[in-house]
Amino acid sequence: MSYDYRWNDLCDCCTDIKDEKDKLAVIIRAEHPGVWNFYSYVGNAYKWEFQKCYRQKCAYCGVSGSIEPRMEIDHFICHDDYSLGDMEKEDLDNLVLACFRCNRGKGKFKFPEHMRGLFNPYGKGINKLFY
């Protein structure tokens, strides 16, 4: 695993976040067949489980929920970006855990499609941008 500025030696972060979120999606779909709007579920009933996928750390800056307790569910590709359909916007893959400052700072920023992979918190590109 390559260095990631968002984690530290005290954090057991070897598990891939995407894998953890995929497991959570299976649980949500089993309990709520036909679900397509994951935002309403991870923002409420499954918020703790969603935060555990990220080890309660902001996907963008890595601040811990114990330092910044105002963690929020962020749409990586913002709601106003109509290049995605409604189902894709609310899909679990488009939702990330963000601290209040990162979520508000990012706001409704629209990433150009060719740069989404670079800024996506799941990708390896974000490590190169800010480290």
C-alpha atoms as a printed R data frame, in Angstrom:
    type eleno elety resid chain resno       x      y       z
1   ATOM     1    CA   MET     A     1   0.000  0.000   0.000
2   ATOM     2    CA   SER     A     2   1.416  3.396  -0.928
3   ATOM     3    CA   TYR     A     3   1.657  6.277   1.519
4   ATOM     4    CA   ASP     A     4  -1.599  8.132   2.104
5   ATOM     5    CA   TYR     A     5  -1.414 11.424   4.007
6   ATOM     6    CA   ARG     A     6  -4.908 10.863   5.435
7   ATOM     7    CA   TRP     A     7  -3.851  7.892   7.570
8   ATOM     8    CA   ASN     A     8  -1.253  7.495  10.294
9   ATOM     9    CA   ASP     A     9   0.611  4.752  12.126
10  ATOM    10    CA   LEU     A    10  -2.137  4.487  14.736
11  ATOM    11    CA   CYS     A    11  -4.846  3.752  12.179
12  ATOM    12    CA   ASP     A    12  -5.482  0.245  10.889
13  ATOM    13    CA   CYS     A    13  -6.420  1.378   7.401
14  ATOM    14    CA   CYS     A    14  -5.275 -1.571   5.343
15  ATOM    15    CA   THR     A    15  -8.829 -2.458   4.405
16  ATOM    16    CA   ASP     A    16  -9.998 -0.843   1.224
17  ATOM    17    CA   ILE     A    17 -12.792  1.683   1.811
18  ATOM    18    CA   LYS     A    18 -14.519  0.653  -1.392
19  ATOM    19    CA   ASP     A    19 -14.674 -2.956  -0.204
20  ATOM    20    CA   GLU     A    20 -16.172 -1.844   3.109
21  ATOM    21    CA   LYS     A    21 -18.750  0.287   1.317
22  ATOM    22    CA   ASP     A    22 -19.632 -2.596  -1.012
23  ATOM    23    CA   LYS     A    23 -20.314 -4.764   2.053
24  ATOM    24    CA   LEU     A    24 -22.509 -2.013   3.494
25  ATOM    25    CA   ALA     A    25 -24.412 -1.751   0.199
26  ATOM    26    CA   VAL     A    26 -25.159 -5.487   0.361
27  ATOM    27    CA   ILE     A    27 -26.550 -5.073   3.894
28  ATOM    28    CA   ILE     A    28 -28.687 -2.073   2.947
29  ATOM    29    CA   ARG     A    29 -30.033 -3.795  -0.187
30  ATOM    30    CA   ALA     A    30 -30.860 -6.943   1.795
31  ATOM    31    CA   GLU     A    31 -32.804 -4.936   4.367
32  ATOM    32    CA   HIS     A    32 -34.321 -2.522   1.838
33  ATOM    33    CA   PRO     A    33 -34.858 -4.264  -1.521
34  ATOM    34    CA   GLY     A    34 -35.081 -1.900  -4.472
35  ATOM    35    CA   VAL     A    35 -33.134  0.882  -2.766
36  ATOM    36    CA   TRP     A    36 -31.450  3.311  -5.131
37  ATOM    37    CA   ASN     A    37 -31.150  6.448  -2.975
38  ATOM    38    CA   PHE     A    38 -28.378  5.439  -0.597
39  ATOM    39    CA   TYR     A    39 -27.941  9.001   0.642
40  ATOM    40    CA   SER     A    40 -31.142  8.868   2.667
41  ATOM    41    CA   TYR     A    41 -30.007  5.636   4.330
42  ATOM    42    CA   VAL     A    42 -26.353  6.466   5.086
43  ATOM    43    CA   GLY     A    43 -27.346  9.912   6.283
44  ATOM    44    CA   ASN     A    44 -29.684  8.415   8.870
45  ATOM    45    CA   ALA     A    45 -30.096  4.749   9.815
46  ATOM    46    CA   TYR     A    46 -26.667  3.597   8.563
47  ATOM    47    CA   LYS     A    47 -24.608  6.687   9.322
48  ATOM    48    CA   TRP     A    48 -22.456  4.967  11.941
49  ATOM    49    CA   GLU     A    49 -21.774  2.012   9.630
50  ATOM    50    CA   PHE     A    50 -20.856  4.437   6.827
51  ATOM    51    CA   GLN     A    51 -18.479  6.315   9.127
52  ATOM    52    CA   LYS     A    52 -16.824  3.030  10.129
53  ATOM    53    CA   CYS     A    53 -16.015  2.369   6.446
54  ATOM    54    CA   TYR     A    54 -13.847  5.495   6.605
55  ATOM    55    CA   ARG     A    55 -12.516  4.806  10.118
56  ATOM    56    CA   GLN     A    56 -14.375  8.005  11.076
57  ATOM    57    CA   LYS     A    57 -11.950 10.087   9.013
58  ATOM    58    CA   CYS     A    58 -12.641 12.674   6.361
59  ATOM    59    CA   ALA     A    59 -12.098 11.198   2.899
60  ATOM    60    CA   TYR     A    60 -10.473 14.439   1.719
61  ATOM    61    CA   CYS     A    61  -8.241 15.728   4.542
62  ATOM    62    CA   GLY     A    62  -8.124 12.744   6.919
63  ATOM    63    CA   VAL     A    63  -9.186 14.605  10.059
64  ATOM    64    CA   SER     A    64 -10.601 12.275  12.687
65  ATOM    65    CA   GLY     A    65 -14.187 12.466  13.870
66  ATOM    66    CA   SER     A    66 -12.806 12.735  17.404
67  ATOM    67    CA   ILE     A    67 -11.207 16.061  16.433
68  ATOM    68    CA   GLU     A    68 -13.965 17.303  14.102
69  ATOM    69    CA   PRO     A    69 -17.243 15.709  15.213
70  ATOM    70    CA   ARG     A    70 -19.282 17.379  12.452
71  ATOM    71    CA   MET     A    71 -18.854 14.650   9.854
72  ATOM    72    CA   GLU     A    72 -21.195 14.768   6.870
73  ATOM    73    CA   ILE     A    73 -22.124 12.632   3.898
74  ATOM    74    CA   ASP     A    74 -20.848 14.325   0.746
75  ATOM    75    CA   HIS     A    75 -21.754 13.734  -2.878
76  ATOM    76    CA   PHE     A    76 -18.318 13.503  -4.511
77  ATOM    77    CA   ILE     A    77 -19.899 14.470  -7.803
78  ATOM    78    CA   CYS     A    78 -22.265 17.177  -6.656
79  ATOM    79    CA   HIS     A    79 -26.003 17.034  -6.994
80  ATOM    80    CA   ASP     A    80 -26.023 19.864  -9.519
81  ATOM    81    CA   ASP     A    81 -23.749 18.023 -11.930
82  ATOM    82    CA   TYR     A    82 -26.170 16.660 -14.476
83  ATOM    83    CA   SER     A    83 -23.624 14.480 -16.265
84  ATOM    84    CA   LEU     A    84 -24.847 11.713 -13.959
85  ATOM    85    CA   GLY     A    85 -28.336 10.333 -13.736
86  ATOM    86    CA   ASP     A    86 -30.271 10.555 -10.473
87  ATOM    87    CA   MET     A    87 -29.514  6.942  -9.567
88  ATOM    88    CA   GLU     A    88 -25.770  7.429 -10.041
89  ATOM    89    CA   LYS     A    89 -25.738 10.581  -7.890
90  ATOM    90    CA   GLU     A    90 -27.306  8.743  -4.971
91  ATOM    91    CA   ASP     A    91 -25.269  5.560  -5.412
92  ATOM    92    CA   LEU     A    92 -23.004  4.594  -2.537
93  ATOM    93    CA   ASP     A    93 -19.941  4.942  -4.783
94  ATOM    94    CA   ASN     A    94 -20.651  8.675  -5.136
95  ATOM    95    CA   LEU     A    95 -21.000  9.255  -1.396
96  ATOM    96    CA   VAL     A    96 -18.014  9.967   0.846
97  ATOM    97    CA   LEU     A    97 -17.517 10.895   4.482
98  ATOM    98    CA   ALA     A    98 -16.329 14.485   4.749
99  ATOM    99    CA   CYS     A    99 -15.654 16.803   7.629
100 ATOM   100    CA   PHE     A   100 -17.717 19.964   7.838
101 ATOM   101    CA   ARG     A   101 -14.897 22.150   6.500
102 ATOM   102    CA   CYS     A   102 -14.094 19.979   3.475
103 ATOM   103    CA   ASN     A   103 -17.739 19.441   2.583
104 ATOM   104    CA   ARG     A   104 -18.559 23.153   2.826
105 ATOM   105    CA   GLY     A   105 -15.318 24.131   1.117
106 ATOM   106    CA   LYS     A   106 -15.961 21.803  -1.796
107 ATOM   107    CA   GLY     A   107 -19.573 22.905  -1.959
108 ATOM   108    CA   LYS     A   108 -21.084 22.404  -5.383
109 ATOM   109    CA   PHE     A   109 -17.760 22.321  -7.164
110 ATOM   110    CA   LYS     A   110 -18.044 20.456 -10.435
111 ATOM   111    CA   PHE     A   111 -14.977 18.398 -11.231
112 ATOM   112    CA   PRO     A   112 -14.283 18.262 -14.958
113 ATOM   113    CA   GLU     A   113 -14.901 14.693 -16.036
114 ATOM   114    CA   HIS     A   114 -11.277 14.144 -17.074
115 ATOM   115    CA   MET     A   115 -10.111 15.156 -13.559
116 ATOM   116    CA   ARG     A   116 -12.553 13.145 -11.449
117 ATOM   117    CA   GLY     A   117 -10.164 10.239 -11.099
118 ATOM   118    CA   LEU     A   118  -7.450 12.565  -9.823
119 ATOM   119    CA   PHE     A   119  -9.611 14.096  -7.084
120 ATOM   120    CA   ASN     A   120 -11.653 11.031  -6.220
121 ATOM   121    CA   PRO     A   121 -10.841 10.078  -2.617
122 ATOM   122    CA   TYR     A   122 -10.819  6.366  -3.547
123 ATOM   123    CA   GLY     A   123  -8.176  6.835  -6.196
124 ATOM   124    CA   LYS     A   124  -4.433  7.061  -5.803
125 ATOM   125    CA   GLY     A   125  -4.268 10.474  -7.491
126 ATOM   126    CA   ILE     A   126  -5.456 12.490  -4.507
127 ATOM   127    CA   ASN     A   127  -2.338 11.454  -2.543
128 ATOM   128    CA   LYS     A   128  -0.160 13.039  -5.203
129 ATOM   129    CA   LEU     A   129  -2.109 16.294  -5.225
130 ATOM   130    CA   PHE     A   130  -1.806 17.167  -1.564
131 ATOM   131    CA   TYR     A   131   1.351 15.458  -0.350
